[in-house]
Amino acid sequence: MTPCMRLYAFLGQEIAKALEPDCSNHPYKQWIETYSSAKFEASALRTEELLDKLAISLTGVELEVLGRLYHHALKLERDFFSAQPLSQRTLVPLLKPGDSASRRYTIVSDFDLSCTLLDSSAVLAEIAILTTLKTEQNGAENPSDRKSSSELRNTWDALSSQYSKECEECLRKILPPEEGGLDGLQIHSNELTFVESVSTGGIDRRVESPVDKLKIFNDICSSKDQDTELISIYIGDSLGDLLCLLQADIGIVIGKSSTLRRVGKRFGVSLVPLFSGLLKQESAYVEGSISWTKQSGILYTVSSWSELHAFILGSSN
């Protein structure tokens, strides 16, 4: 029941935000009003609080099982909404079978976000686990006041494994199969220098600044046929990606870089949750037109690779 209520509250509130002020004639007016209401949100919160209380006494292994059950239940709820086929063409997923050959999508990702973010978190998690282990050995605190080091280890392993799986699944679906499909993968990075397959320890510095990133991005986007409509997507996670994010037709910020957000706000850049932005794009979409209208100064935010996967390629089973 908990994931069901959370999803309905989320959908109701997000749909209500996207509607015009006067939606008295909307066919689903009563449904939207019910699930977007403060009363229903309070009910969803009470259900979540009850689940949290019941889970206090569970072990790390039992919490993992509970997490998997929650995730599966939420997936079934999603599938319920996806079961009804759509007769009209929609914006998502961006990459659709049978898309016009005159349209090309270029997806560029700053891939240090798939290692820097995870590695930094791994260091902090390791510090927390070792600190807890030392506290346990010294008997400095009541063990019941906090998770044990083994429970922290299990929790971190589950989180990092889920992040890695989402990233790998998204990349696996985007990268071209051997028999063809998407255009070839290009990687632009600094490289170690080698002499006869032995590294000299030197670095061939090709990408040292945000301006270097922007130049590479522009070069990639400019290498297209004149008769091809190009839609560019840039995925980044830090201040160094801001120039490319703003240059792209669709700039997507993954993660929660406070520096990027502060600087963006200072220069009038709006960061909009991808779901909310998608609803607005859908309402203005005309079939046969460009699939996404670029809006100057607006970037879209996502919290996970699975959200990116659903946007670009559709939901995975």
C-alpha positions as CSV (number, residue, x, y, z in Angstrom):
1,M,0.0,0.0,0.0
2,T,2.8,2.4,0.8
3,P,4.4,2.6,-2.7
4,C,0.9,2.8,-4.2
5,M,-0.1,5.8,-2.2
6,R,3.3,7.5,-2.8
7,L,3.0,7.1,-6.5
8,Y,-0.6,8.3,-6.7
9,A,0.3,11.4,-4.6
10,F,3.3,12.1,-6.8
11,L,1.4,11.8,-10.0
12,G,-1.6,13.8,-8.7
13,Q,0.6,16.7,-7.6
14,E,2.8,16.8,-10.7
15,I,-0.2,16.6,-13.1
16,A,-2.0,19.4,-11.0
17,K,1.1,21.6,-11.4
18,A,1.1,21.2,-15.2
19,L,-2.6,21.9,-15.7
20,E,-4.0,25.3,-16.7
21,P,-5.5,27.3,-13.9
22,D,-9.0,26.7,-15.2
23,C,-9.4,22.9,-15.7
24,S,-13.0,22.6,-14.7
25,N,-13.8,20.6,-17.8
26,H,-10.9,18.2,-17.5
27,P,-12.2,14.6,-17.8
28,Y,-10.1,13.5,-14.8
29,K,-10.7,16.6,-12.7
30,Q,-12.0,14.6,-9.7
31,W,-9.1,12.0,-9.8
32,I,-6.5,14.8,-10.0
33,E,-8.1,16.8,-7.2
34,T,-8.3,13.7,-4.9
35,Y,-4.7,12.6,-5.4
36,S,-3.1,16.0,-5.4
37,S,-4.8,17.1,-2.2
38,A,-3.1,17.8,1.0
39,K,-5.4,15.3,2.7
40,F,-4.1,12.4,0.5
41,E,-0.5,13.5,0.9
42,A,-1.0,13.4,4.7
43,S,-2.4,9.9,4.4
44,A,0.6,8.8,2.3
45,L,3.0,10.3,4.9
46,R,1.2,8.5,7.7
47,T,1.5,5.2,5.9
48,E,5.3,5.8,5.3
49,E,5.8,6.7,8.9
50,L,4.0,3.5,10.0
51,L,6.3,1.5,7.7
52,D,9.4,3.2,9.1
53,K,8.3,2.4,12.7
54,L,7.7,-1.3,11.8
55,A,11.1,-1.5,10.2
56,I,13.1,-0.2,13.1
57,S,13.7,-3.7,14.6
58,L,14.6,-5.3,11.2
59,T,18.2,-6.4,10.5
60,G,20.2,-5.2,7.6
61,V,19.3,-8.3,5.5
62,E,15.6,-7.9,6.3
63,L,15.7,-4.2,5.3
64,E,17.3,-5.3,2.0
65,V,14.4,-7.7,1.4
66,L,11.9,-4.9,2.3
67,G,13.6,-2.5,-0.1
68,R,13.3,-5.1,-2.9
69,L,9.7,-5.7,-2.2
70,Y,9.0,-1.9,-2.2
71,H,10.8,-1.5,-5.5
72,H,8.9,-4.4,-7.0
73,A,5.5,-3.1,-5.8
74,L,6.3,0.4,-7.2
75,K,7.2,-1.2,-10.5
76,L,3.9,-3.1,-10.6
77,E,2.1,0.2,-10.0
78,R,4.0,1.8,-12.8
79,D,3.1,-1.1,-15.1
80,F,-0.5,-0.6,-14.3
81,F,-0.4,2.9,-15.8
82,S,1.7,1.6,-18.7
83,A,-0.6,-1.2,-19.6
84,Q,-3.0,1.0,-21.6
85,P,-1.6,1.5,-25.1
86,L,-1.3,5.1,-26.3
87,S,-2.9,6.0,-29.6
88,Q,-1.1,9.3,-30.0
89,R,2.6,9.8,-30.5
90,T,4.4,11.0,-27.4
91,L,7.7,12.7,-26.8
92,V,9.2,9.9,-24.7
93,P,11.1,7.8,-25.1
94,L,13.2,10.1,-27.2
95,L,14.7,7.2,-29.2
96,K,11.9,5.4,-30.9
97,P,11.9,2.5,-33.4
98,G,11.2,3.8,-36.9
99,D,12.2,7.4,-36.2
100,S,12.7,9.5,-39.3
101,A,16.1,9.0,-40.9
102,S,16.3,12.8,-41.2
103,R,16.5,13.2,-37.4
104,R,19.6,12.4,-35.4
105,Y,20.2,12.4,-31.6
106,T,23.6,13.1,-30.2
107,I,24.0,12.1,-26.5
108,V,27.1,13.4,-24.7
109,S,27.8,12.5,-21.0
110,D,30.5,13.8,-18.7
111,F,31.4,10.3,-17.5
112,D,33.4,11.4,-14.5
113,L,29.9,11.6,-12.9
114,S,29.7,7.8,-13.1
115,C,33.0,7.4,-11.2
116,T,33.8,10.6,-9.3
117,L,30.4,10.7,-7.6
118,L,30.4,7.0,-6.7
119,D,34.1,7.0,-5.6
120,S,33.7,10.1,-3.4
121,S,30.7,8.5,-1.8
122,A,32.6,5.3,-1.4
123,V,35.4,7.1,0.5
124,L,32.8,8.7,2.9
125,A,31.0,5.4,3.4
126,E,34.3,3.6,4.2
127,I,35.2,6.3,6.8
128,A,31.7,5.9,8.4
129,I,32.0,2.1,8.5
130,L,35.5,2.1,9.9
131,T,34.6,4.7,12.5
132,T,31.6,2.6,13.6
133,L,33.8,-0.5,13.8
134,K,36.3,1.3,16.0
135,T,33.6,2.6,18.2
136,E,32.2,-0.9,18.6
137,Q,35.6,-2.3,19.5
138,N,36.2,0.4,22.1
139,G,32.7,0.1,23.5
140,A,32.3,3.9,23.5
141,E,28.6,4.0,22.6
142,N,25.5,1.9,23.2
143,P,25.3,-0.3,20.1
144,S,21.5,0.0,20.0
145,D,21.9,3.7,19.3
146,R,23.2,3.3,15.8
147,K,23.6,0.7,13.0
148,S,26.4,-1.8,13.4
149,S,29.4,-1.6,11.0
150,S,28.2,-4.8,9.2
151,E,24.7,-3.3,8.7
152,L,26.3,-0.1,7.3
153,R,28.5,-2.2,5.0
154,N,25.5,-4.1,3.7
155,T,23.5,-0.9,3.2
156,W,26.4,0.8,1.3
157,D,27.0,-2.3,-0.8
158,A,23.3,-2.4,-1.8
159,L,23.3,1.4,-2.7
160,S,26.5,1.3,-4.7
161,S,25.4,-1.9,-6.5
162,Q,22.1,-0.3,-7.4
163,Y,23.7,2.8,-8.8
164,S,26.2,0.8,-10.8
165,K,23.5,-1.4,-12.2
166,E,21.4,1.6,-13.3
167,C,24.4,3.2,-15.0
168,E,25.5,0.0,-16.7
169,E,22.0,-0.8,-17.9
170,C,21.5,2.7,-19.3
171,L,24.9,2.5,-21.1
172,R,24.2,-1.0,-22.4
173,K,21.0,0.1,-24.0
174,I,22.4,3.3,-25.5
175,L,25.6,1.8,-26.9
176,P,25.3,0.3,-30.4
177,P,25.0,-3.5,-30.9
178,E,27.6,-5.2,-33.0
179,E,25.2,-5.4,-36.0
180,G,24.7,-1.7,-36.1
181,G,22.2,0.8,-34.7
182,L,23.4,4.0,-33.2
183,D,26.4,5.8,-34.5
184,G,29.7,4.8,-33.1
185,L,30.8,5.7,-29.6
186,Q,33.4,8.5,-29.2
187,I,35.4,9.1,-26.0
188,H,37.2,12.4,-25.4
189,S,39.5,12.4,-22.4
190,N,43.0,13.1,-21.1
191,E,45.2,10.1,-21.8
192,L,48.4,8.6,-20.4
193,T,51.3,8.8,-22.8
194,F,53.0,5.5,-23.8
195,V,56.3,4.5,-25.4
196,E,56.0,1.0,-26.9
197,S,53.0,0.1,-24.8
198,V,54.7,1.3,-21.6
199,S,53.4,4.4,-19.8
200,T,55.8,7.2,-19.3
201,G,53.8,8.6,-16.5
202,G,53.0,11.7,-18.5
203,I,49.5,12.9,-19.4
204,D,48.3,14.1,-22.8
205,R,46.0,16.9,-21.6
206,R,43.2,17.3,-24.0
207,V,40.3,18.3,-21.7
208,E,41.5,20.7,-19.0
209,S,38.6,23.2,-18.6
210,P,34.9,23.8,-19.2
211,V,35.9,25.7,-22.4
212,D,37.7,22.6,-23.7
213,K,34.5,20.5,-23.0
214,L,32.4,23.1,-24.8
215,K,34.7,23.0,-27.9
216,I,34.5,19.2,-28.1
217,F,30.8,19.3,-27.6
218,N,30.4,21.9,-30.4
219,D,32.7,19.9,-32.7
220,I,30.6,16.7,-32.1
221,C,27.3,18.5,-32.8
222,S,28.7,20.3,-35.9
223,S,29.7,17.0,-37.6
224,K,26.4,16.2,-39.2
225,D,24.7,16.2,-42.6
226,Q,23.1,19.5,-43.6
227,D,19.8,17.7,-44.2
228,T,19.7,16.0,-40.8
229,E,17.8,17.5,-37.9
230,L,20.1,17.2,-34.8
231,I,18.8,17.1,-31.2
232,S,21.7,17.2,-28.7
233,I,21.5,15.9,-25.2
234,Y,24.2,16.7,-22.6
235,I,24.3,14.9,-19.2
236,G,26.5,16.5,-16.5
237,D,26.8,16.7,-12.8
238,S,29.1,19.6,-11.9
239,L,29.8,23.3,-12.5
240,G,32.4,22.4,-15.2
241,D,29.5,21.1,-17.3
242,L,27.4,24.2,-17.2
243,L,28.5,25.6,-20.5
244,C,27.8,22.4,-22.3
245,L,24.5,21.9,-20.5
246,L,23.3,25.3,-21.6
247,Q,24.5,24.8,-25.2
248,A,22.6,21.5,-25.6
249,D,19.0,21.2,-26.8
250,I,18.4,19.2,-23.7
251,G,20.7,19.8,-20.8
252,I,20.2,17.2,-18.0
253,V,21.8,17.6,-14.5
254,I,22.2,14.3,-12.6
255,G,23.0,14.5,-8.9
256,K,22.8,17.5,-6.6
257,S,25.8,19.7,-7.1
258,S,25.2,22.7,-4.9
259,T,27.9,24.8,-6.6
260,L,26.3,24.3,-10.1
261,R,22.9,25.3,-8.7
262,R,24.2,28.4,-6.9
263,V,26.1,29.6,-10.0
264,G,23.2,28.8,-12.3
265,K,20.7,30.7,-10.1
266,R,23.1,33.7,-10.0
267,F,23.0,33.9,-13.8
268,G,19.3,33.2,-14.2
269,V,19.5,29.5,-15.1
270,S,16.4,27.5,-14.0
271,L,16.7,23.9,-12.9
272,V,13.4,22.0,-13.5
273,P,12.7,18.4,-12.6
274,L,12.7,16.5,-15.8
275,F,9.2,15.1,-15.2
276,S,7.7,18.6,-14.8
277,G,9.5,19.8,-17.9
278,L,8.3,16.8,-19.9
279,L,4.7,17.5,-19.1
280,K,5.0,21.1,-20.3
281,Q,6.7,19.9,-23.5
282,E,4.0,17.3,-24.1
283,S,1.2,19.9,-23.7
284,A,2.8,22.0,-26.5
285,Y,3.9,19.1,-28.7
286,V,2.6,19.0,-32.3
287,E,3.0,15.7,-34.1
288,G,5.5,15.9,-36.9
289,S,7.4,18.8,-35.3
290,I,10.8,18.7,-33.6
291,S,10.4,16.3,-30.7
292,W,11.8,18.7,-28.1
293,T,11.7,22.5,-28.1
294,K,14.8,24.0,-26.6
295,Q,14.1,26.6,-23.9
296,S,17.0,29.0,-23.2
297,G,18.3,29.1,-19.7
298,I,16.4,25.9,-18.6
299,L,18.1,22.7,-17.4
300,Y,16.4,19.5,-16.3
301,T,17.3,17.5,-13.2
302,V,17.2,13.8,-12.6
303,S,18.1,11.8,-9.5
304,S,19.2,8.5,-11.1
305,W,20.3,6.6,-14.2
306,S,17.0,4.7,-14.3
307,E,15.2,8.1,-14.8
308,L,17.5,8.9,-17.7
309,H,17.0,5.5,-19.2
310,A,13.2,5.9,-19.1
311,F,13.4,9.3,-20.7
312,I,15.8,8.4,-23.6
313,L,14.9,4.7,-24.2
314,G,11.7,4.0,-22.3
315,S,11.1,2.0,-19.1
316,S,13.0,-1.3,-18.8
317,N,11.4,-4.4,-17.4
